[in-house]
Amino acid sequence: MLKIKRAILSVSDKSGIAELAQGLGKYGVEIISTGGTLALLKSKKIAAVPISSFTHFPEILEGRLKTLHPKIHGGLLYRREKKSQVREASRNGILPIDLVAVNLYPFEEATRTGKLKLEAAVEEIDIGGPTMLRSAAKNFKSVAVLCDPADYASFLEELARNRGRISEDTLYRLACKVFQNTARYDSIIAGYLGARRKAAGFPEKLTLPYKKAADLRYGENPHQKAALYHGGIGGGQAYSFRQLHGKELSYNNLLDIESAQDTVEEFGEPAAAVIKHNTPCGVAVAEALADAAGAAIDCDLEASFGGIVGLNQPCDAATAGVILEKLGFLEVITAPSFSPEALGELRKRKNLRLIVVQKERETPAAYRFSKLGLLVQDADRPLRGEWNSFRKKIQPVTRLKPTAAELKELFFAWRCVKVVKSNGIVLTKDGRTVGIGAGQVSRVDSVRIACQKAGDRARGSFLASDAFFPMPDNIEVAAAAGIRAIVQPGGSIRDREVVEAADRMGLAMIFTGERHFRH
């Protein structure tokens, strides 16, 4: 076990550092410190030696250089079990350092808003801190290293149990944590600097700065362990969330919450969506949020049972009442906020999870882990503010042209199908979905499922397809169900046959020239 006799304390986050120093003092540990940490310790009347007194070299370059010195790194790196290195250290006046407690300049916090100028951001890059941590962690058999204030209490408890000594298992665990933290720190800096060179495209080497946010109940199935990590490309997640009530969230719940938010994010007007198995089974907009929520549930009442409801506006008492009345069981409700009255009613269901979701940032890139590697692409943007662009870009291709009101409905359908799993087909009427066919290997099967789901409501409805129709059979099925107008990207080698089929059957159809696969 390692006996702690000499320590360096130099931290940006000073949480618990005074308590750590006081605990070390009980075992006669000599403390060496720098800058603000030294000032704090002295204010608490804790004995500490300035780093410059230990190295006999002043801090220079406005504080940029203070710990990069042979007496510091020699004291951390020399191997105590090698007599030649012990003699060399002694010959050069290098004393052993047994503990390093260092955390790094808060680069991530300083640059999170994106408002900090590059010159100021560069000054938040820590050099001496990561170097000390890495030196200590490399020599973990002889040096303890603390990079996280959360470890101070357990470290002191172990010191007390072992009369000032630390076990090899703890030394190894703390060293592993150092390399996790310094790797994440460097990746955040690389991501920040790389993001300023947008024209350069995706980087040649990519590291993702994730940090565990929570352990989850289980994964997709109860026998699979799971956890949630925050971070990623660009330095953070697109949505933040806070749970107000209900059972612990599961892996599948989080995927459904993301889908719910992606869906309602498409709309500026009051909107609601019901998500089941990571795809919408009902989407609606209305002048009042309560009406939108009721309509979204009614889109497919059977499928909505046991799903989650996503809202794009604060959940009020009326909306809460509609949801509770229509659904005897649901897993989650997400909203930007909940009124006190709504919370009072919703909390009567003990297990119902109530989640506040906020948009944190636009997602510049979307990525997916595959067993073949990491796939990265530009994120597909929400379409909520693109009505004017939609009108200008569309191409009416049939003899029958949609009216202005029909174009509005087709735009609603187009935004809905964008968030449905491919092959995706959505039927809508009066600002709500009436039938959804998703995830089929044949597009015509998705059309059939959407029409079957809609039943009589298919007559006079509007159909959106996330990608082109490869065959006229899709049009024939839609026409037989009474579809009124169609929006699709176009681009098939059989577009002409598809358009001719629509003309024969009296359907209006427009091409958008843009596909929205959700693979």
N, C-alpha and C positions, 0 to 999 in steps of 0.2 A: 504493500500500500504506500501511497505517496504522502510524505509529510510536507505540509505547506509551511514554508518559512519566509518567502518573499513574494510579493504580488505587485502587479501593475494594474491600476484601476484608471481607465480613461474612457468615458462614456458620453454619448450625445443624449441618450435617454437616461435620465438620472433616477428613474423610479427604483427605489429600493437600494440604491448604491450606498447610502449612509448606513443602513442596517447591515449590509454585507460587510462594510469596513469595520463596523463595531463588532460584528461576529468574529471576523478574522483577528481583531485585536485581542480577543479573549485567549488566543493561542500564541500570542507574541509575534504575529506575522508582521514583517516590515512592509509598509505600503509605499509604493512609488506612484505618483499621479501627475496629471497635466491639466493646464488651463482651468476651465470651468469646474471640472471634477475636483481638482485640488482646492479651489476656492470654496466649494460646497463642504468638503471634508473639514477644512480649517474653521468654517463657520459653525460646524458641529463639534469643534474642539477634538477632532480625530487626528492623531499624528500621521503625517504623510510627508514624504520626501519629494521635492520637485524633480521632474525628469532631468532637468538641466544639471542639477546637483549630482545626480546619479551618473550621468554620462560625461559630465564636465564639458558639455558643449551646449551653447545657448539655442533656444528656439529661434529659427530665422525664417526669412521669406514670408513675413506676416503670418506665421503659424503654419505655413505649408510643410515645414520640415522640423520635426521635433523628436519623433520616435525611430526614425530610420538611422540607426546607429549600431555599430558592432557590439557595443556593450549591452544593448537591448536584445538584438537578434542572436548574438553569440550566447547570451544567457538563456535564451529560449531553445536554441537549436542544438547546443552541444550535447552529445550522448553521454550520460552519466556512467554507463556501464563500460565505456571504452576508455582505458587508461590514457591512451595517446591524446584523445580529445580533452580529457580532464586536465592533463598537464599543459596542453596548448592554451586552454581557457585560463588557467592559473597564470601562465607566463604572460598573457596579455591583459591581465587584470579584469577578466570577465567573471562576474559572479552569477551563480545560478538564479534563475527566476522560475518559481514553481507554479504560479497562477497568473493568468491574464483574464481580466474582466473588461471587455471592450464591446461596445456596439457602435454602429456606423453612422456617419452623417446621414440625415434623413432625406436622401435624394428623392425617393419615391414620393414622400409627402410634399416636398418642396415643388416638385414638377407636376403634381397631379392635375392642377387646374389648367395647365397649358399656358399660363400667363407669364411665367418666369422667363426672362430673357436668357439667351444661350450663355452669355458671359457669366451671369449669376448662377445658372444651373451648373456650369462646369465647376464653380467653387464649392458646390455641394457634393462633389465626387471625393470620397474618402480614399486616401492612399495608405497612410500609416496604419490605420485601423485594420483593414483587411490583411495587410502584410504581417502585423503582429498575430492576428488570429491564425493565419495559415502557418506561421512559424511554430506557434504553440501547438496547433493541432497535428502538425507533422511529427512532433516529438511527444506524442500523447502519453507515452509510457512514463515520461518524466515531468510533464507539465499539464496542469489542469487549465481548461479554457472555458470561459463563460461568455456567450455572445447574446444571451437572452435573459432579461430580468426575471422572467418567469421561472428560471432555474435556481435563483439565489436561495430561496427558502429551503428547498430540498437539499441543496449543497451544504448549507449551514447545519441542517439536521444530521446529515451524514458525518460532517466534521465532529459534531457533538457526540455521535454514537461511537466514533472511532478515535476520539481524543486527538483531533487535529489532522487526521489522515483521510485520504480519499481512495476508494477501491479502483482496481483496474477496469472493471466493467463500466463504472461511471466515467472514468477518463476516456474510454473508447467511445461511449455514447455521446459525450459532449464534443469530442473531436469530429464525429460524423455530422453533428448538427452545424458545426462551423462551416464545413465545406458545402452543405446544403444552403446555408445562409449567404456565403460569399458568392456562390454560383448564381443564386437568385439576384443578389445585388448587382453583379456585373451584367446579368442579362437585362435587368431593368434599364441600366445605363445604355447598353447597346441598343435596346429597343427605342429609347428616347432619342438618341442621336440618329439612329437609322430612320426614324419616322420623319425627321426634318429633311430627308432626301427622298421625297416621294417619287420623284422622277426615276430614281434608281430601281424601282420595282421591289420585288421580294428579295430579302437578303440571301446571300450564298450560304451562310450558316445561321441557323435559327435556334435560339434557346428560349424557353418559355418560363417566365418568372412566377410560378405558382406557389401558393402558400395554403396549407390546409385550413379550411374554415370550420369544418365540422365532420365528425363521423356520423354516418347515416344508419338508420335502423337495419337496412340490408340493401342489396342491389336489386336488379330486376326480379330476382327470386329470393326467397328467404335464406337459401343456402349460400348466397353470394354476399361477401362483405363489400362495403362501399363507403366512400368519403366524398366530400365536396371540397374543391380547391378554388381559390380566387386568384386572379391574375391573368396571364395570357398575353397575347399580342396587343401592344398599345398600353399595357400596364394596368388593365382592370376590366371588370365585367360590364356588359352593357346595361344590365338591370341589377339593382340592389333590392333586397327584400327583408322584411321584418315580420316575424310571426307574433300575432296578438293573442291567439287562442287555439286550442285543439291539440291533437296528438302530434307526436314528433313526425317531421317530414321524412318521406322515403325517397329513394333514387327516382322512382317512377313519378312521384309527385312533382319533383323538381323539373323533370322533362316536360310534364304537362303544364306547369306554371310558365315555363319558357314559351311553349306553344300558345298558351292563352294570351300572353303579353304580345308575342309577335302578331297574333291575329287582331287584337283590338288596337294595336299600334297603327294599323292600316287606315283608321278612321278618325276624322276630326270631330264628327258629330257624336252624340251619345251612342255607344256601341257595347254589345255584350256578345260573348262567345261561350259555348259549352265545348269542352275538350274531353275526349275519351281516347285513351291509348295513343296520346301524342298527335292527334289530328282532330280538327273541328267536326262536331256532329250538328252544330247549329250556330249561325251567326246572324245578328240583326242590328239594325240602326233604327232610331226613332227620335222624336223630339224630347221625350222623357226617358231617363235611364231605366225606370221601372218597366216601361213598355218594351224597351229593347231587350231587357232580361227575360221577360215573359215570352216574347216572340222567339228569342234564341232557344229557349227550352222547348217550346212547342214545335220547333222545326223538326225535332225527332225526340218525342217525349220518352220513348222506350230506351233509346240509346243514351239519353241524358242522365238516366238513373245511375248514380254512382260515379258521375263524372266530376269535372271541376268547372266553375263558372268564373270567367274573366270579365272585368269591367274596366272601361277606360276613363271613368269619372268616379268621384267619391260616392261610395255606397251609402244611400240614405235609408231612412226607415221604410219608405214605400218600396224601394227596390228589394230590401231584405225580406219584406213581407211577401212579395211576389215569389221570390226564390224558395222560401220556406214552404209556401202554400203548394207550389207546383212539384217540388222534389222532396220525397220522403227521405231520401238518402243522397248525399253528395259528399265528396271528399274535401274540397277546398273552394273558397271564394277568394279571388284576388281583386284588389282595387287600389287606386292611389291613396285612399284613406277611407275610414269608416266613421260615420257620425256616431255620437254617443248613444242615440236612440237605436240605430242599427245594431251596434255592438250589444246593447242590452237584449235584443231579441235573438240575435245569432248565437250568443254565448249560452243560450238555453240548450243548445245541442253540444253536449260535452266534448265530442270528438271532432267536430267540424273545425277544420283549420282555416283561420282567417289571416290572410297574408297581405301586407302592404307592399306593393311593388312600385318602384320608382325608376324612371329612365335616367341612367347616369351619363351615358355618352353614346354617340353614334359608333357603330362597330365598323372600323375600317376594313377588317378582314374577318373571314369566317374560316374555321379550321375544324378538321375532323380526324380523329385518330383511327387509323386503319392498321390491320395486321401487315399491310404492305408498306406502311410508312405514314407520315403526317401529310394530309392534303390541306392546302391553303388556297383560298380564293378571295377576291373582293366580295364583301357582303352585299347581298341583294337588298336594295333600299326599300323603305315603306313607300307606298304610292298615294298616301292620304292627301298630299297637296298637289297632285299632278293631274287634276281634272282638265285644266286648259291644255296641258301638254298631251293628254290622252286624246282630246278632241282633234288636235292638230295632226297627230301622228297616224290615227286610224285610217284604214282604207276600206270604204264600203265596196264589196265585190259582187253583190247580187243585184238583180233588177229591183227588188224591193229594198228600199232604204229605211233604216230605223229613224224614227222621229227623235226630236230633242229629248223628250221624256224617256224614250226607250234607250237612248244613249246613256242617260243617267243610270238607268237600271243595269245596263251592260257594264258600266264602269264599276258599280257596286259588285256585280258578279265577278268581274276581273280581279278585284282586290281580294275577294273571298277565295277564289281558286288558287291564288298565289300562295296561300298558306296551307293548302291541302296536299297530302302526299301524292306524288305522281304514280301512275297516271291519274290525274285529277280532273274530275268533272263536277261542276256545281250548277244546280238549278236554283234560281231566285225569283221572287215575286214580291213587290211592294217593300223592298228594303230588308228582306229576310231570306235566308236559304230555305228551300222546301225539299231539296234532295241533294245528297252528296255521295259521289262514288269515288273512292280513293284507294291508292296502293295496288291496283290490279295490274297484271302483266299484259293485259290487252285493253286498249283504250275503249273499245266498243263494250267490253264488260263493265267498265266504269260508267259508261252512259246508261247501260241497262240497269245497273244498281241504283244510280241516281234517280232514274225514272220510276223504278219500283218503290224506292223510299218515298218519293213525292206522291205517288198514286194519282188521285184526281187533281191534286194541286199542280201537277206538271203541265196541265192544259193552260196555255197562255203565259207560261213562265219563260225565263231567259236562261240560256245555257252558256257557261264559260268553260273553256278547255285550256289547261295550262300549256299544252303544246299542240302542234298541228294535228289535224285528222289525217291519218294515212290512207283511209279508204272512205268511199261514199256510204258504207254501211252504217257508220256513226250517224250520219244525217238521216238516214232512213229510220233508224230507231228513234231519234229525237222527234222527227216529224210524226211518227205514229203515236207518240205520247202527247202531241199537241204543243210542242215547243214553238215559241213565237219568234225568237231571234237568237243569234249565236255570236259570241266573240271568241276568237281563237287567233294564235300568232300567224298562221299561214306558213308557207315554206316547204310544203310537201311536193314531191315530184308529181303527185296526183291532185294538186290544188284545183286544176281545171275541172276534173271529174267531180270533185267535192262541191265546187261552186255550182256546176250544172245540176247536181242533185238537189241542192238547196233551191235553185230556181224552179226546178220541176215541182217541188213540193211547197212552194210559196213561202219560203223562210227568208228573213233578212239575215245577212251575215257580214261581219266586219273582220278585217285582219288588223292585228296590232303591230306585227313585225318584231315582236319581242316575246321570248319564251320565259316562263317562270317555273321551271322544274323545282320540286322540293324532293330530292332523291332519298 
